[in-house]
Structure formats: structure tokens, C-alpha cells
Amino acid sequence: MNKFDDPILITGTAGFIGHALAKELLIRGETIIGIDNLNDYYDVNLKISRIEEIKKIANTMNLKWKFHKVSIEDSLKLKKIFEIYQPKIVINLAAQAGVRYSLKNPKSYIESNLTGFFNVIENCRLFKIKNFIYASSSSVYGGNRNLPYSEKNEVNHPVSLYAVTKKSNELIAHSYSHLYGLPATGLRFFTVYGPWGRPDMAPMIFSNAILNDLPIEVYNYGKMIRDFTYIDDVVEVLCRCCHKPATIDEKFDPKIPNPSSSFAPYRLFNVGCSKPVNLMRFIKLLEKNVGKKARIKFKPLQDGDVIETSANTDLLNDWIDYVPNTEIELGLKYFVEWYKKFSSQN
Ligand SMILES: NC(=O)c1ccc[n+]([C@@H]2O[C@H](COP(=O)([O-])OP(=O)(O)OC[C@H]3O[C@@H](n4cnc5c(N)ncnc54)[C@H](O)[C@@H]3O)[C@@H](O)[C@H]2O)c1
């Protein structure tokens, strides 16, 4: 058998979620092809360390792993990857992430999240991929205040360009699913955190500041609520979705169209822990784990931010018989343990 028979292609493998997913799927015996453009939106060394870690695990356990530095906007190079490896499943995690940065550099969102996404899904069509999974975001709920957020709600009031690109991904996926029968599953992630996390997100920004006696900026005067979702739970959802391509919803009623399913093989799911945490409680838990008090600077709400997120995950539970469940106390403990070790070595 060819070493790279039936691989799973993961885009954005040097990223937080992509790295954790690649490791887990490799350990579960899958062949993984990873691509990432290693852009400098945040510390490139962290991205390289993640790739090195996957490589180390793959080498010691003799697992089937290959990485290429490729940008998903580069249609020619991307097509070559599909031609060489003929993946059976494609998981698109590569994107310009982050809500706040979309006000500073909107073009990068159009390039990675729209042009790049189009190139990925177009190759999925050309190479007749059996299961396409892609990252959407809780940000699509935008100005919606109907909490907890349900996939059945309309999401037509985005408050950031990032959210617009993610909602557009869902719409593009539906058209490909309908026109070409491409099974497409969109996962709306809710504030993912954990070891190897992102330096632009609160757990790392705050831990770093607390450890170094620097002030932390707390927006909306601390009156924010987030449905924090632990990385291992997100990975479990992704692994289960690998074995369950989207199907047509036989009960779909076009007169009362449910946005989460379709007459096409198309599904959308919230991926959240459904245990929203108040920001001030989150900071208290970080202080406890870091072992130091935070110096807090309260600030008004930032443009593009939503005040509260909370996921209804009933549909996900019905679909894969699993929902994220790691308590924030435990998740933050694991995160801070990792962060202390990682930051002392780097
Ligand atoms: N982490 C979260 O809380 C969260 C929440 C909602 C949605 N998401 C989505 O999940 C996915 C993964 O997020 P993450 O937290 O791992 O982010 P991340 O930034 O750590 O990972 C994304 C990776 O994609 C790569 N990338 C970006 N543009 C690319 C391009 N054009 N071509 C190739 N590679 C490119 C980056 O270099 C990075 O390594 C993203 O689509 C993100 O929008 C994440």
C-alpha cells in the first residue's frame, strides 16, 4: 500500500486547532497531509514549534505525515497538492482568524477566507472529495441577542468583516453541496482555548501579562461573557465529523427552511461548551492558576466585539452523540501548565 493512500488534508495545520487535530488524527491511524502558509499574523516560531512537535510524534511513532508550506490563495500550488495526494477528506481550518484584526487589515480576510476558501472548495469539487469540513465561527451570530445561539436562528446582522467571511463560507458551501453533491459540514467554533493556543486570544495575553506584572486591558468594563471551549473537545468533534459526512435532511421543509440542514448534503453545527463564563470569573481563575494577581485596566467595548456568546449544541449532540464538556477550571489549569513551561523554554 502506498504510504499516502487515502489521506486527510488539513489546511492551517500550523495553527492552534489544526496542530491539535493533526496530532490526534495521526495517533488514531490516519494519514495526514498538512498545509499552512506560516504567515506572521502572530509569532511564526510558535507555528514552527507546532509543526516540529507533530513531526517529532510522527517520526517516533512511525506515523504517516507530510507538511507543505502552501497558501490556499495560490490556486496552482493548492491544485498540485490535491493531484499528488488525492485526499479523501478535506478539513479547511486555514483562515485569517480574529475579530479585532479585521478592522486593521480587512484585505487579509478577503484573501484567505474568501479567495482561499473558494480555491479549497473548488478543488474539493474537482477531486470529488467525499467529506468537506470547514471552520466557521460563533462570530456569525453578530448582533443576534437570542441566547443561547442556535443554528436555527437567522444570522444576517454581522458586526465584523471576519463574521461576514465566515457566513460567506457557509453560503458558498451550500451552493457547492447543492450543485455538485459535495458533503459539507460547517462548524461554528466558540472561543477555543487550551495548550498551544493563540497569542492574540485572552488566555495567552492575560497569562503573559499576569506573569510579567503587566496590566491587562479588560473590555466593556469586564461585562463580557464567553462560551470557552476546550481544544481537546473541539478535536473530538472534528474527529467524529470525519466519520460522518453531511447528508441530505430528509425532513427538510423548504417552506420553513432550517438554516442548519438542507435538501443538499449540508450541515452546520455550533461547537461550544454551553457553559458561558463571565470575564471577571475567567480572570480570577487565571490568577489562581498563574499564582499572581492581575493588574486590571478597564476599557470600553471594542468595535466588532459581541458582549456575550453561548452555544446551543443540541443539533451537534443528535448528529455525533457528543458535545464539548471540559469545565473551564480544568481547561485553564491545563492551559496555564503548558504556557508556563512553553514560555520558560522560548
Ligand atoms: N480559535 C478559536 O477560538 C476560533 C473560533 C472560531 C473560529 N475559528 C476558526 O478556526 C480555524 C482555526 O483557527 P485557529 O484558532 O487554529 O487559528 P490559527 O490562526 O492559529 O490557525 C490558522 C492557520 O491558518 C494559516 N493560514 C492563514 N491563512 C492562510 C492561507 N491563506 N493559506 C494557508 N494557511 C493560512 C495560519 O498561518 C495559521 O497557522 C480558523 O478558520 C478560525 O477562523 C477559531
The ligand as a Gaussian input file, in Angstrom:
#p B3LYP/6-31G(d) Opt

LIG

0 1
 N       -9.658000      29.546000      17.960000
 C      -10.923000      29.986000      18.023000
 O      -11.424000      30.363000      19.091000
 C      -11.782000      30.008000      16.795000
 C      -13.121000      30.412000      16.933000
 C      -13.934000      30.436000      15.799000
 C      -13.440000      30.058000      14.570000
 N      -12.128000      29.681000      14.459000
 C      -11.654000      29.304000      13.125000
 O      -10.987000      28.050000      13.227000
 C       -9.916000      27.989000      12.287000
 C       -8.607000      27.689000      13.002000
 O       -8.402000      28.702000      13.981000
 P       -7.123000      28.745000      14.916000
 O       -7.565000      29.265000      16.228000
 O       -6.399000      27.454000      14.837000
 O       -6.317000      29.912000      14.186000
 P       -4.773000      29.991000      13.802000
 O       -4.543000      31.379000      13.297000
 O       -3.933000      29.514000      14.929000
 O       -4.660000      28.955000      12.618000
 C       -4.914000      29.268000      11.263000
 C       -3.717000      28.812000      10.466000
 O       -4.001000      29.057000       9.094000
 C       -2.850000      29.578000       8.468000
 N       -3.288000      30.385000       7.340000
 C       -3.940000      31.572000       7.387000
 N       -4.182000      31.994000       6.140000
 C       -3.701000      31.048000       5.314000
 C       -3.655000      30.902000       3.908000
 N       -4.158000      31.848000       3.118000
 N       -3.088000      29.789000       3.374000
 C       -2.570000      28.828000       4.180000
 N       -2.563000      28.920000       5.514000
 C       -3.128000      30.008000       6.077000
 C       -2.129000      30.394000       9.534000
 O       -0.753000      30.502000       9.272000
 C       -2.439000      29.600000      10.794000
 O       -1.386000      28.715000      11.098000
 C       -9.912000      29.339000      11.576000
 O      -10.665000      29.198000      10.390000
 C      -10.638000      30.255000      12.538000
 O      -11.248000      31.338000      11.876000
 C      -11.296000      29.645000      15.537000

